[in-house]
Amino acid sequence: MSIVNVALGERSYEIRIEAGLLDRAGEALAPFARGGRLVVVSDEMVWAAQGERLRASGLEIVPLVVPAGEGSKSWAQLAALTERLLELGIERSDHIIAFGGGMVGDLAGFAAAILKRGCRFVQVPTTLLAQVDSSVGGKTAINAAGGKNMVGAFHQPAAVLIDPNTLDTLPDRQLRAGYAEVVKYGLIGDAGFFAWCEAEGAALLAGDPAARLHAIETSIRAKAAIVAEDERETTGRRALLNLGHTFGHAVEAEGGFSRLLHGEAVALGMALAFRFSAERGLCAPADAERVVRHLGAIGLPTRLELGTPASLVAHMKDDKKASGGRIPFILARGIGDAFVDRSVALSEVEAFLARQL
């Protein structure tokens, strides 16, 4: 078992990583149960695959199950979920359990953030993407017509409980998509970890327990340190976690959030960010080629085949990180050396995308 602390003063919390943790859910979740009852928000696929492990905990479980997929990060599902939580008599001292992937964590976390001006919640992530990234840091949101995660709040969980064994039932495509976020931590600040990914990524995806534990713990420790330093993305440090996301979110929006999974879009975005960095003379072309080669070998998209330069840039203009008419891009001087660049003109990006398409 590994425990990682997210140091945020009175909002600090622990991340517990342990294979088989859900099989001891009664022990793990008991501190968060009020009167023996837990309100668990999950999606249909996760609840069907993993719900029995919570039901066997001996605790009284009240499941609220939403449709699977990015479409549930919507105003309609948020309204339905908050109304149901109110009907159950949720109080501010209660804990909502977000049991699922990134969509469930975002939706349940945002509901907890706004319900009665803030209720407590616990993240129990069941996908690789959520375990290494989205469950930690307190970002909660839903999508809107203007773009992905455009309506949300910072609301830290009371705890994060990670059982890598939940990945055993995860479809291969979802596993690969989550792996993109693992690679991201090597690319932004740990060249050695990226080299480990090149050597061990295939084993991780094939189900090697030691590789999975190492990837999850390394990623979580990196994110916890960044979040503790820049909780609300005000100093620029946390912005590094957005490597690949400006390009990726534009591609997701172009496809109506249904053509690519989030992790797939991030992988493509990271490939584009490194190619763009190489074109600007910031990093060696060999570094960009190395990144593209590894992502492609894993089965993640690396070539842009969706939208037009103008339409993709139009989506970028709606980026929630825009300030003063400028969009900060996360670029790289090399593998493990990402930085925030606020000097990029969108006309330059549009010309670059035209060459990529």
C-alpha positions as CSV (number, residue, x, y, z in Angstrom):
1,M,0.0,0.0,0.0
2,S,1.2,3.5,-0.8
3,I,-0.2,6.7,0.7
4,V,0.4,10.1,-1.0
5,N,-0.5,13.3,0.8
6,V,-1.9,16.4,-1.1
7,A,-0.7,19.2,1.2
8,L,-3.3,22.0,1.0
9,G,-3.5,23.1,4.6
10,E,-7.0,22.5,6.0
11,R,-8.0,21.0,2.6
12,S,-5.3,18.4,2.7
13,Y,-6.2,14.8,2.0
14,E,-4.7,11.4,1.5
15,I,-4.5,9.3,-1.7
16,R,-4.4,5.6,-0.8
17,I,-3.2,3.2,-3.5
18,E,-3.6,-0.5,-2.8
19,A,-4.4,-3.5,-5.0
20,G,-7.6,-5.1,-3.8
21,L,-8.6,-2.1,-1.8
22,L,-12.3,-2.4,-3.0
23,D,-12.5,-5.9,-1.6
24,R,-11.9,-4.2,1.8
25,A,-14.4,-1.4,1.0
26,G,-16.1,-1.7,4.3
27,E,-12.9,-0.7,6.1
28,A,-11.8,1.9,3.5
29,L,-15.2,3.7,3.3
30,A,-16.4,3.3,6.9
31,P,-14.8,6.6,8.0
32,F,-16.9,8.4,5.4
33,A,-20.2,6.7,6.1
34,R,-22.8,8.6,8.1
35,G,-25.2,6.3,9.9
36,G,-23.8,3.4,7.8
37,R,-25.1,5.0,4.5
38,L,-23.0,5.9,1.5
39,V,-24.4,7.7,-1.5
40,V,-22.5,6.4,-4.5
41,V,-22.6,8.1,-7.9
42,S,-21.5,5.8,-10.7
43,D,-22.2,5.1,-14.3
44,E,-24.0,2.1,-15.8
45,M,-20.8,0.3,-17.1
46,V,-18.8,0.8,-13.9
47,W,-21.7,-0.2,-11.6
48,A,-22.3,-3.4,-13.6
49,A,-18.6,-4.3,-13.6
50,Q,-17.6,-3.2,-10.1
51,G,-20.7,-2.4,-8.1
52,E,-20.8,-5.8,-6.4
53,R,-17.5,-5.1,-4.7
54,L,-19.1,-2.1,-2.9
55,R,-22.4,-3.9,-2.2
56,A,-20.4,-6.7,-0.5
57,S,-18.8,-4.1,1.9
58,G,-21.4,-4.6,4.6
59,L,-22.2,-0.9,4.4
60,E,-25.6,0.5,3.3
61,I,-25.0,1.6,-0.3
62,V,-27.4,3.9,-2.1
63,P,-26.3,3.9,-5.8
64,L,-27.2,6.8,-8.1
65,V,-26.3,5.5,-11.6
66,V,-26.0,7.8,-14.7
67,P,-25.5,6.9,-18.3
68,A,-21.9,6.1,-19.3
69,G,-20.0,8.5,-21.6
70,E,-19.1,12.2,-21.9
71,G,-22.7,13.1,-22.6
72,S,-23.5,12.8,-18.9
73,K,-21.3,15.8,-18.1
74,S,-24.3,18.0,-18.9
75,W,-26.6,20.5,-17.3
76,A,-29.5,18.0,-17.6
77,Q,-27.6,15.2,-15.7
78,L,-26.2,17.7,-13.2
79,A,-29.8,18.9,-12.4
80,A,-31.1,15.4,-12.2
81,L,-28.3,14.3,-9.9
82,T,-28.5,17.2,-7.5
83,E,-32.3,16.9,-7.2
84,R,-31.9,13.2,-6.4
85,L,-29.2,13.9,-3.8
86,L,-31.5,16.5,-2.2
87,E,-34.4,14.0,-2.2
88,L,-32.1,11.6,-0.3
89,G,-31.5,14.3,2.4
90,I,-27.8,14.7,1.8
91,E,-26.3,17.0,4.4
92,R,-23.1,19.0,4.3
93,S,-21.4,16.6,6.7
94,D,-22.2,13.6,4.5
95,H,-19.9,12.2,1.9
96,I,-20.8,11.5,-1.8
97,I,-18.7,8.7,-3.3
98,A,-17.6,9.3,-6.9
99,F,-17.2,5.7,-8.2
100,G,-16.0,5.6,-11.8
101,G,-13.9,7.4,-14.4
102,G,-13.2,11.0,-15.1
103,M,-16.8,11.8,-16.1
104,V,-18.2,10.5,-12.9
105,G,-15.6,12.3,-10.8
106,D,-16.2,15.6,-12.6
107,L,-20.0,15.3,-12.4
108,A,-20.3,14.0,-8.8
109,G,-17.6,16.4,-7.6
110,F,-19.3,19.4,-9.2
111,A,-22.6,18.3,-7.7
112,A,-20.9,18.1,-4.3
113,A,-19.3,21.5,-4.8
114,I,-22.6,23.3,-5.4
115,L,-25.0,21.3,-3.3
116,K,-25.9,23.3,-0.1
117,R,-22.8,25.4,-0.9
118,G,-20.5,22.5,-0.6
119,C,-20.7,18.9,0.5
120,R,-17.9,16.4,1.1
121,F,-17.0,13.8,-1.5
122,V,-14.6,10.9,-1.9
123,Q,-13.0,9.9,-5.2
124,V,-12.9,6.2,-5.9
125,P,-11.5,6.2,-9.5
126,T,-11.9,3.0,-11.6
127,T,-10.1,4.0,-14.9
128,L,-6.4,4.6,-15.5
129,L,-7.0,8.2,-16.6
130,A,-8.9,9.0,-13.4
131,Q,-6.4,7.1,-11.2
132,V,-3.4,8.9,-12.5
133,D,-4.9,12.3,-13.1
134,S,-8.5,13.6,-12.9
135,S,-9.3,12.2,-9.4
136,V,-6.6,14.4,-7.8
137,G,-6.6,18.2,-7.6
138,G,-10.2,19.2,-7.1
139,K,-11.1,20.2,-10.6
140,T,-14.8,19.5,-11.2
141,A,-16.9,20.5,-14.2
142,I,-19.5,19.8,-16.8
143,N,-19.4,20.6,-20.5
144,A,-21.3,23.3,-22.2
145,A,-22.1,24.5,-25.7
146,G,-19.0,26.7,-25.4
147,G,-16.6,23.8,-24.8
148,K,-15.3,21.1,-22.5
149,N,-15.3,21.7,-18.7
150,M,-16.5,25.3,-19.2
151,V,-18.7,25.3,-16.1
152,G,-17.2,24.0,-12.9
153,A,-15.5,24.6,-9.6
154,F,-12.4,23.8,-7.6
155,H,-13.6,21.4,-4.9
156,Q,-11.1,19.1,-3.2
157,P,-12.1,15.6,-2.2
158,A,-11.9,14.3,1.3
159,A,-9.8,11.4,0.1
160,V,-8.9,9.4,-3.0
161,L,-9.0,5.6,-2.8
162,I,-7.3,3.8,-5.7
163,D,-7.5,0.1,-6.4
164,P,-5.5,-0.8,-9.5
165,N,-7.4,-4.1,-9.8
166,T,-10.4,-2.2,-11.2
167,L,-8.3,-1.8,-14.4
168,D,-8.8,-5.6,-15.0
169,T,-12.3,-5.0,-16.4
170,L,-11.4,-1.8,-18.3
171,P,-11.7,-2.0,-22.1
172,D,-8.3,-1.8,-23.9
173,R,-9.2,1.4,-25.6
174,Q,-10.0,3.1,-22.3
175,L,-6.8,1.7,-20.8
176,R,-4.7,3.2,-23.7
177,A,-6.5,6.5,-23.4
178,G,-5.6,6.7,-19.7
179,Y,-2.0,5.8,-20.5
180,A,-1.7,9.1,-22.4
181,E,-2.0,10.9,-19.1
182,V,0.8,8.7,-17.6
183,V,3.1,9.6,-20.4
184,K,2.3,13.3,-19.8
185,Y,4.0,13.3,-16.5
186,G,7.2,12.1,-18.1
187,L,7.0,14.7,-20.8
188,I,6.3,17.7,-18.6
189,G,9.1,17.2,-16.0
190,D,10.6,13.7,-15.7
191,A,12.6,12.5,-18.7
192,G,13.6,9.4,-16.8
193,F,9.9,8.4,-16.3
194,F,9.3,8.9,-20.0
195,A,12.1,6.5,-20.7
196,W,10.5,4.0,-18.2
197,C,7.2,4.4,-20.2
198,E,9.0,3.5,-23.4
199,A,10.4,0.4,-21.7
200,E,7.4,-0.7,-19.6
201,G,4.3,0.9,-21.2
202,A,3.4,-2.2,-23.1
203,A,3.7,-4.3,-19.9
204,L,1.5,-1.9,-18.1
205,L,-1.2,-2.1,-20.8
206,A,-0.9,-5.9,-20.8
207,G,-1.8,-6.0,-17.1
208,D,1.5,-6.2,-15.3
209,P,0.7,-5.4,-11.6
210,A,4.1,-3.9,-10.7
211,A,4.1,-1.7,-13.8
212,R,0.6,-0.4,-13.1
213,L,1.4,0.4,-9.4
214,H,4.6,2.2,-10.4
215,A,2.9,4.3,-13.1
216,I,0.0,5.2,-10.8
217,E,2.2,6.1,-7.8
218,T,4.7,8.1,-9.9
219,S,2.0,10.0,-11.7
220,I,0.0,10.8,-8.5
221,R,3.1,11.9,-6.6
222,A,3.9,14.3,-9.5
223,K,0.4,15.7,-9.6
224,A,0.1,16.0,-5.8
225,A,3.3,18.1,-5.7
226,I,2.1,20.4,-8.5
227,V,-1.4,20.8,-7.0
228,A,0.1,21.6,-3.6
229,E,2.2,24.3,-5.2
230,D,-0.5,25.9,-7.4
231,E,-3.9,24.7,-6.3
232,R,-6.0,27.0,-8.5
233,E,-3.7,27.4,-11.4
234,T,-2.6,30.9,-10.6
235,T,1.2,30.8,-10.8
236,G,1.6,28.8,-14.0
237,R,3.0,25.7,-12.4
238,R,-0.3,23.7,-12.5
239,A,-0.8,24.8,-16.1
240,L,1.9,22.4,-17.1
241,L,-0.6,19.6,-16.5
242,N,-2.4,20.9,-19.6
243,L,0.2,19.7,-22.0
244,G,-1.6,18.5,-25.0
245,H,-5.0,19.8,-23.8
246,T,-5.3,23.0,-25.8
247,F,-4.9,21.1,-29.0
248,G,-6.7,18.1,-27.6
249,H,-9.8,20.0,-26.4
250,A,-10.2,21.6,-29.8
251,V,-10.1,18.2,-31.5
252,E,-12.6,16.8,-28.9
253,A,-15.0,19.7,-29.5
254,E,-14.6,19.4,-33.3
255,G,-15.7,15.8,-33.0
256,G,-18.6,16.6,-30.7
257,F,-16.9,14.9,-27.8
258,S,-17.7,11.5,-29.3
259,R,-15.1,10.8,-32.0
260,L,-12.2,10.6,-29.6
261,L,-11.9,9.7,-25.9
262,H,-10.3,12.4,-23.8
263,G,-7.0,10.6,-23.4
264,E,-6.8,9.9,-27.1
265,A,-7.3,13.6,-27.8
266,V,-4.6,14.5,-25.2
267,A,-2.2,12.0,-26.9
268,L,-2.8,13.7,-30.2
269,G,-2.5,17.1,-28.6
270,M,0.9,16.2,-27.0
271,A,2.1,15.0,-30.4
272,L,1.1,18.3,-31.9
273,A,2.6,20.3,-29.1
274,F,6.0,18.6,-29.6
275,R,5.8,19.0,-33.3
276,F,4.9,22.7,-32.9
277,S,7.8,23.1,-30.4
278,A,10.2,21.5,-32.9
279,E,8.9,23.8,-35.7
280,R,9.5,26.8,-33.6
281,G,13.1,25.7,-32.8
282,L,12.3,25.1,-29.1
283,C,13.1,21.4,-29.0
284,A,15.0,18.9,-31.2
285,P,13.0,17.3,-34.0
286,A,14.3,14.0,-32.7
287,D,12.5,14.6,-29.4
288,A,9.2,15.2,-31.2
289,E,9.7,12.1,-33.3
290,R,10.5,10.0,-30.1
291,V,7.2,11.2,-28.5
292,V,5.2,10.5,-31.6
293,R,6.8,7.1,-32.1
294,H,6.0,5.9,-28.5
295,L,2.4,7.1,-28.6
296,G,1.9,5.5,-32.0
297,A,3.4,2.3,-30.9
298,I,1.0,2.1,-28.0
299,G,-1.9,2.6,-30.4
300,L,-2.8,6.2,-29.6
301,P,-3.6,8.8,-32.3
302,T,-0.7,11.1,-33.4
303,R,-1.9,12.5,-36.7
304,L,-4.5,15.2,-37.1
305,E,-7.4,14.0,-39.3
306,L,-10.3,16.1,-38.0
307,G,-11.6,19.6,-38.6
308,T,-10.0,22.5,-40.5
309,P,-7.3,24.9,-39.2
310,A,-9.9,27.6,-38.9
311,S,-12.4,25.5,-37.0
312,L,-9.9,24.1,-34.6
313,V,-8.5,27.6,-33.8
314,A,-12.1,28.8,-33.3
315,H,-12.5,26.2,-30.6
316,M,-9.2,27.3,-29.0
317,K,-10.5,30.9,-28.8
318,D,-13.1,29.6,-26.3
319,D,-10.4,28.1,-24.1
320,K,-11.2,28.9,-20.4
321,K,-7.5,29.7,-19.8
322,A,-7.5,32.5,-22.3
323,S,-6.5,35.9,-20.9
324,G,-6.2,39.3,-22.6
325,G,-7.0,37.7,-26.0
326,R,-4.1,35.3,-25.6
327,I,-4.1,31.5,-25.1
328,P,-1.2,30.0,-23.1
329,F,0.3,27.0,-24.8
330,I,2.2,24.3,-23.1
331,L,5.3,23.7,-25.2
332,A,8.6,21.9,-24.6
333,R,12.3,22.5,-24.8
334,G,12.7,18.8,-24.8
335,I,11.4,15.7,-23.2
336,G,10.8,16.4,-19.5
337,D,11.1,20.2,-20.0
338,A,7.7,21.7,-20.6
339,F,6.9,25.3,-20.1
340,V,4.1,27.8,-20.5
341,D,4.4,30.0,-23.6
342,R,2.1,33.0,-23.8
343,S,3.7,34.5,-26.9
344,V,2.0,32.2,-29.4
345,A,-0.2,33.9,-32.0
346,L,-3.2,32.0,-33.2
347,S,-2.4,32.8,-36.8
348,E,0.8,30.9,-36.3
349,V,-1.1,27.9,-34.8
350,E,-3.5,28.0,-37.7
351,A,-0.7,27.9,-40.2
352,F,0.9,25.0,-38.3
353,L,-2.4,23.0,-38.3
354,A,-2.7,23.5,-42.0
355,R,0.6,21.8,-42.5
356,Q,-0.4,19.0,-40.1
357,L,-3.7,18.3,-41.9
